[in-house]
Amino acid sequence: MVVQRHHAVSELVGDLSELVGDLALDSSRRGPTAYAFPMVPHLVFGLTRSYFTRKVTGYFDYTDRPWRLEPGFGQQAAATEAGWNGGIPVVTKPDGEFMWDSTSIIEHLDPATAPDKSVLPTDATLRFLAYVLDDFSDEWFYRPAVGSRWSYPANTVTAGWQIAEELSSSLPFPAAFARDRVVETMTASLPKLGVTADNIDAWMSAVVVPWMQALDAHLTDGGYLLGDRPSIADFAVFGANAAHFMGDPYCRELTDEHGPAAVAHTSRLLMPQQQSFGPWLEIDDVPDTLIAVIAEAGRHYLPWVAEATVAGAAVVELAPGVTADIASTPFLDGARGVMLARYVAARTPQLDALLERAGVLQYFADYVDQATTVPDVSAGSQPIDNRPYAVN
Ligand SMILES: N[C@@H](CCC(=O)N[C@@H](CS)C(=O)NCC(=O)O)C(=O)O
């Protein structure tokens, strides 16, 4: 059949599905097929609109790992039994073992990944920069991502409905009821993230927009954060963008305006099978645009986390006269100790010079007494704590 010019999308879709039907019929005539599908998927107990779910599934797609989304609460009791204390996604390996915490999951799986798809650079300096940006995305941009979703009506309506619709597959009550509960619960969590009605605009204009601009300048040639292949940090940014900054309509307007190259970066990782990848960047040749991306962490996040993980909480001035008072949590205290342990292990004059160039050296070098140890995730990914912010 021939596909004609169309005046309506529905006509086009109708014609195309007929065409696909014809092709399927043709291929079924080619002979007997062995219906054997031996790959056991990773089961992902998460949500399409979730920051950390998308970080993990983006990584699965890039590394060609089969996975299947299982939204809802079906596995909650079994995961809790295994030691999970909340925070999605929870994922099972093909052998059924539970894993949680996006960074630990990726670290745990990386050694079993084809070397050309490893997301942890072999160069220790570059690897540390990957962890710095992974941590920055996970523990900082999660705040305005969730904050903006439940502060701007265009985001709330869209994401509230999508989440409720997905969750309703395992809830025995109407989706509209589920939506109201989701909106209520998530809106109530915002102050703990440091987001209020008075400061959300500053979070967007003084935190998110400059971040998108820095990413835009760095990614404009079509690469990834640390070269021509993605690192763990790219999947952190991917998760943030896919679930929130590109997925929530108000955020998408800002991201399209200030970070079109960040949109293109995330879109490339949505379909990694269509990309070709190259080498990591040369550590002697770190461009100013990457330094500017790292420097964003020195504007609010690193000064805040350095103080809050010592004092219990710290006030961030997001914009002149606009503040956020944000408490640390046991999870964050732990993550900070691990970051500092990574710094102690990776520290060289070369690394210090790069961090100094980005204006962030002091937030590592002056706090080494807080360094703990880098967890051994070779046996599995089941950290004791997984909650980046306090929940009621
Ligand atoms: N450290 C975890 C954080 C997981 C997390 O906080 N997930 C969010 C959704 S994207 C969540 O479950 N939020 C709701 C809650 O904590 O109750 C990771 O990296 O996977």
The ligand as an SDF file (V2000), in Angstrom:
LIG
                    3D

 20 19  0  0  0  0  0  0  0  0999 V2000
   19.2730    7.4970   46.6020 N   0  0  0  0  0  0  0  0  0  0  0  0
   18.1550    7.0780   45.7870 C   0  0  0  0  0  0  0  0  0  0  0  0
   17.0430    8.1100   45.8170 C   0  0  0  0  0  0  0  0  0  0  0  0
   15.7200    7.5600   45.3570 C   0  0  0  0  0  0  0  0  0  0  0  0
   14.5730    8.5790   45.5000 C   0  0  0  0  0  0  0  0  0  0  0  0
   14.6120    9.4980   46.3260 O   0  0  0  0  0  0  0  0  0  0  0  0
   13.5210    8.4230   44.6710 N   0  0  0  0  0  0  0  0  0  0  0  0
   12.3960    9.3300   44.6930 C   0  0  0  0  0  0  0  0  0  0  0  0
   11.6530    9.2860   43.3860 C   0  0  0  0  0  0  0  0  0  0  0  0
   12.5570    9.8450   42.0130 S   0  0  0  0  0  0  0  0  0  0  0  0
   11.3840    8.9360   45.7220 C   0  0  0  0  0  0  0  0  0  0  0  0
   11.1490    7.7600   45.9410 O   0  0  0  0  0  0  0  0  0  0  0  0
   10.7240    9.9390   46.3180 N   0  0  0  0  0  0  0  0  0  0  0  0
    9.6020    9.7450   47.1650 C   0  0  0  0  0  0  0  0  0  0  0  0
    9.9670    9.3350   48.5630 C   0  0  0  0  0  0  0  0  0  0  0  0
   11.1580    9.4350   48.9380 O   0  0  0  0  0  0  0  0  0  0  0  0
    9.0580    8.9170   49.2810 O   0  0  0  0  0  0  0  0  0  0  0  0
   18.6480    6.7920   44.3760 C   0  0  0  0  0  0  0  0  0  0  0  0
   19.6710    7.3380   43.9360 O   0  0  0  0  0  0  0  0  0  0  0  0
   18.0390    5.9500   43.7120 O   0  0  0  0  0  0  0  0  0  0  0  0
  1  2  1  0
  2  3  1  0
  2 18  1  0
  3  4  1  0
  4  5  1  0
  5  6  2  0
  5  7  1  0
  7  8  1  0
  8  9  1  0
  8 11  1  0
  9 10  1  0
 11 12  2  0
 11 13  1  0
 13 14  1  0
 14 15  1  0
 15 16  2  0
 15 17  1  0
 18 19  2  0
 18 20  1  0
M  END
$$$$
